[in-house]
Amino acid sequence: MTAAGAGEGGRLIVLVGPAGAGKTTIAHRLIDRKPARRGFSVSHTTRPMRTTETNGIDYWFVERTAFEQLRDSGGFAEWAEVHGHFYGTSLHEIDRMRDEGRDALFDIDIVGALNLYRQLPDRTRLAFLLPPSWPVLVDRLLKRGTETETTVRRRLRTARRELEGLVASSEPWHVFINDALEPTVEAMESLFAIRAPLPTDVRHHECVQAFLRDARLDPLAADEPPPT
């Protein structure tokens, strides 16, 4: 394994945020601006491959036993279990992109993001992406037409918990409010250039607090009652 931080490139740009915030679209826009210097980090997962997905492009789809063997041998920079399936970022994938002089973009949950940052803090930039408000988020999910009531509730619970994790975190997060796509993409370009955390934007801090207040008041985002 090459020493971390060597050479040009190799930054880890981690995008976290609720479903409907626009993470995937923004990540693709950032990569399209400099495709030779940027790319997605391809995670491992134990969930079944969908018909629209390609192994090695969307994820590395592996059996649970193979994932556990790689995890137990220290092969993951971060991993988590989400809705009964394992997801993880292999150290080999990170090293491969760094050795190519490329920055890697990640679309992972907050637990994985924090684990990655704690292992590689000098190279990792944490970005939390939000739509303009909680009602906008709920509206986007309901209008997808592909979500059941169960999945909407699950996604909103996850969003609330990640907001709580963001507020409780002491790590240097950069918060972006995605109220217009191109200005958000332009603002996120800063993540590739900075050598130290940017100062907190007070407006974004207030937005996160308002977002969390609304999330905690929304019954759709409430935790399920324990079984009786």
Buried (B, 14 or more C-beta within 10 A) or exposed (E): EEEBEEEEBBBBBBBBBBBBBBBEEBBEBBBEEEEEBBBBBBBBBBBEEEEEEEEEEBBBBBEEEEBBEBBEEEBBBBBBEBEEEBBBBBBEBBBBBBBBEBBBBBBBBBBBBBBBBEBBEEBBBBBBBBBEBBEBBBEBBEEEEEBEEEBBBBBBBBBBBBBBBBEEBEBBBBBBBBBEEEEBBEBBEEBBEEEEEEEEBEEBEEBBEEBBEBBEEBEBBBEEEEEE
